[in-house]
Amino acid sequence: MEINIQKIRSLLGRVGVLDNNILNDFTELQCISLINKVFVKVYIPQSILDREAILETIQSNMEWLEYQPTALEQFESFEFLSRILDEKPALSEYDAECIAIARKKMIYCTSNEKRVMSICQEYEIECTGTVGILCCAFEHGLISEGEFHRLVKKLFSPECSAYLGRKVKHALFSYYKIKES
């Protein structure tokens, strides 16, 4: 796996729709407001906001995030949602909704789920995850190198519930010369 630095740098000032694993990661990293420094506008599907499990996890941190609730509104978006759920039965309705919203609004879909990213790629929907957002913040000087290294180490530690593969970790630690200490 290679780090796509041009894609990472191009995230700044874009608009994104967040799924629950991005919200969980940035809550656990205790830097949820960093999302607003990277994205000029943030959407969260209302269906995710209505989930009790999500609110229990992140509610105390939501005051630090500026976002706009959103939902699918047009028939073609519901049709697309239905199609990808039929074609990809392992995909959750929440993830499918994030993909459909990103497609309709022509914005970034943010998720760490491999299947979400592959569906986005299949339908030419731009996407990124926690690592992309953190790297963008560092690349544009929104966080210091020390803070970036601390956050990345924490992301890959047992303290954080994010599951990101060894290839991602190796590429990230190698490219940014992060010591495993």
Secondary structure, DSSP 4 states (H G I P E B T S, - for coil): ----HHHHHHTTTEEEEE-HHHHHHHHHTT-TTHHHHHEEEEEEEHHHHT-HHHHHHHGGGGGG---EEE---SHHHHHHHHHHHHH-TTS-HHHHHHHHHHHHHT-EEE---HHHHHHHHHTT--EE-HHHHHHHHHHTTSS-HHHHHHHHHHHTSTTS-----HHHHHHHHHHTT----
